[in-house]
């Protein structure tokens, strides 16, 4: 589960609590993602389960990752969680050629 908000959205309208993490893209767009989905990423897991400030605030600023790329990375985390048991037919995770390089760099950084 995730949703995108404008960075000017009132904080009262955004989900709160330990179940969600706010990921902020280079453009300042906010993605509220369940902690379980975020923990698929080795980088986010390290940030959220340690003494980093991100663990306390449940907010991660990913200023080097554009919103469209971050959204695709989040979709991949959902995909990986859903099909990690490997039972049944696993559909291909589609990546457009024009986004492949930037997505590769983001997935390397996020340890996906």
C-alpha positions, -999 to +999 in steps of 0.1 A: +000+000+000+013+034-009+000+067-020+015+099-033+009+133-019+019+168-028+046+181-005+023+210+005-004+186+018-015+193+054+001+169+078-033+162+093-043+145+060-014+121+059-013+087+075+006+085+108+019+059+131+047+033+130+031+014+102+039+040+076+071+056+063+072+088+043+096+086+014+104+120-002+116+122-039+139+146-055+110+168-065+096+168-029+068+145-036+059+123-007+051+086-008+035+070+023+045+034+022+039+006+047+070-002+068+068-038+057+072-028+020+100-004+029+119-032+046+123-050+013+150-024+005+183-032+023+191+005+024+158+015+039+159-014+063+192-003+076+180+033+080+147+023+097+160-003+121+190+015+134+199+047+153+196+069+122+172+099+125+150+082+098+142+054+123+128+079+148+110+101+123+098+074+099+108+098+071+134+092+044+146+120+020+157+104-012+168+136-029+187+118-057+157+097-069+130+112-091+094+106-082+086+084-112+116+062-105+108+060-068+073+050-076+085+022-098+109+011-070+080+010-045+059-010-070+088-035-073+089-038-035+052-046-035+058-071-063+087-088-045+067-092-013+037-106-031+056-132-051+085-140-028+072-174-020+076-184-056+044-205-057+024-203-088+031-183-119+050-151-113+042-124-138+071-104-153+078-070-137+077-047-167+103-020-171+103+004-200+136+007-218+137+045-214+136+042-176+159+012-172+192+030-165+178+054-139+158+025-123+189+004-122+209+031-104+180+037-079+177-001-072+214-003-066+213+025-041+181+010-024+197-025-024+167-041-042 
